[in-house]
Amino acid sequence: MKDMDRAVERLDKALQDGERILLYGDYDVDGTTSVATMHAFLSGFYQNLDYYLPDRDKEGYGVSLAGVEYAREHGCTLVVAMDCGIKAHEAVSLAKSYGIDFIICDHHLPEGGLPDAVANLDPKRSDCDYPFKELSGCGIAFKLAQALALHHNTPQDELDGLLDLVAVSIACDIVPMTGENRILARFGLQRLNHSPRTGLWALISRINRPLPLNVSDLVFGLGPLINAAGRLGDARDAVRLLLSTDRNSALDYAAKLVDRNKRRREVDYAMADEAKRRFTEQPDWEMRKSIVLFDPDWHKGIIGIAASRMTETFYRPSVILTRSNNRAVGSARSIRGFDLYEALQECEDLFFSYGGHAHAAGMQMPVENVDAFAERFEAIANRNIPPENSQPVIDICAKIRFENIDSRFRKTLRQFEPFGPYNRNPVFRAENLVDTGQSRPLANNHIRLSLRHADGQKIMTGIGFGLGDAFERVRSRPFDMAFNLREEHWRGEPMLTLLAKDFKPFSPEK
């Protein structure tokens, strides 16, 4: 990795000279696990460490000037920035004027050249020949730890204890589950399920999900709790939990995050309901190809979740904006076939800043530009979203009968894990199904399923999240189902169960 030799040399010098090192990370899962990873590694043999995570509301994403001032005030002469920093030209220059060096471990695209850091570790640098470009921010922090270990001839197995954190970051940051990420996630999940660090053990005990955990359990179980620390409070609470060594204190920290996430969900659902109401009150809402909504009182830490819910509900690219520091700050989510980042590039003259990728992005703009942005974004969506992309599509991998889903099939399917972006859990289609009479509705429009083929005997059970109404429309006659398979354990024995994606009436081929 380009600059890794420089990073190891500078970090080693700081360790030899007893310098105070500040570990700086973003406030989301990737950033907090990055800080915890580097702190857990270095603290095994070095104690002059501190860490800093920016306040989401006051400082926003990335390396802030306030963070540099914190480093100066606390006597830090080296900052290791993780999951951020590759665009922090001003902050790094200010630090250098104070005699503070930066090592940057980032996985975002550089912009406007590279900061004046001692080392810029980022596989997405155009001059970096590192063969795998899609590491998470925590994955790059792990590479720095690995390189330092190699420099000191430290046995590689001493790094194995960090892999549970790396797996959580890979899953929750939605990076491609291919190549090196898939390897790191595979072994990280093994550690997470058999000997997790105390902080993660405490979180696992609070989410009430059966072992073994898979990637979805990390994304929808652990991730929201870790993220809740920075969304409605201090992200350092997540790092304190991840670094806990005492089970009682870890359980206390975990309980705090569970409570914070509960409050986040209350705010989240209220905001999403308000956004849905405001959008459907627009006279032309059914004709619009995009959603752009602004409210100065919406919570900045929740707008990304609200944008996701709007996209899920209406299947349109969605941008939710609020006011922060007298600016309109927004978070955006996209649909299949609509490149969000390219769309924002066409609007860049309206922004103070923007960033992201094809599926998710963020931006800041003058409040007075919001209406102009909404109009231009709608025009871009109209131009770039063809009629065939106006409805969600489920890609089916194969047709299958329940009778073919046996232990051998389960072992074969397991070899493709862990699943994630670019290595998706395959979606199957089963035809001519009937309800056994044992399916039953659950809270929040979920449905507990008990199904068999109309001409078969084997019964399979499972769940459909948010599909209660859709199931009611088809259950009185034979139907087809698109579904994933997921492994669960019953009395210690593994078994495959159904995770429904959609239903449609059965139509026999003529």
Secondary structure, 3 states (H helix, E strand, C coil): CCCHHHHHHHHHHHHHHCCEEEEEECCCHHHHHHHHHHHHHHCCCCCCEEEECCCCCCCCCCCCHHHHHHHHHCCEEEEEEECCCCCCHHHHHHHHHCCCEEEEECCCCCCCCCCCCCEEECCCCCCCCCCCCCCCHHHHHHHHHHHHHHHCCCCHHHHHHHHHHHHHHHHHCCCCCCHHHHHHHHHHHHHHHHCCCHHHHHHHHHHCCCCCCCHHHHHHHHHHHHHHHHHCCCCHHHHHHHCCCCHHHHHHHHHHHHHHHHHHHHHHHHHHHHHHHHHHCCCCHHHCCCEEEECCCCCCCCHHHHHHHHHHHHCCCEEEEEEECCEEEEEEECCCCCCHHHHHHCCHHHCCEEEECCCEEEEEECHHHHHHHHHHHHHHHHHHCCHHHCCCCCCCCEECCHHHCCHHHHHHHHCCCCCECCECCCCEEEEEEEECCCCEECHHHCEEEEEEECCCCCCEEEEECCCHHHHHHHCCCCEEEEEEEEEEEECCEEEEEEEEEEEEECCCCC
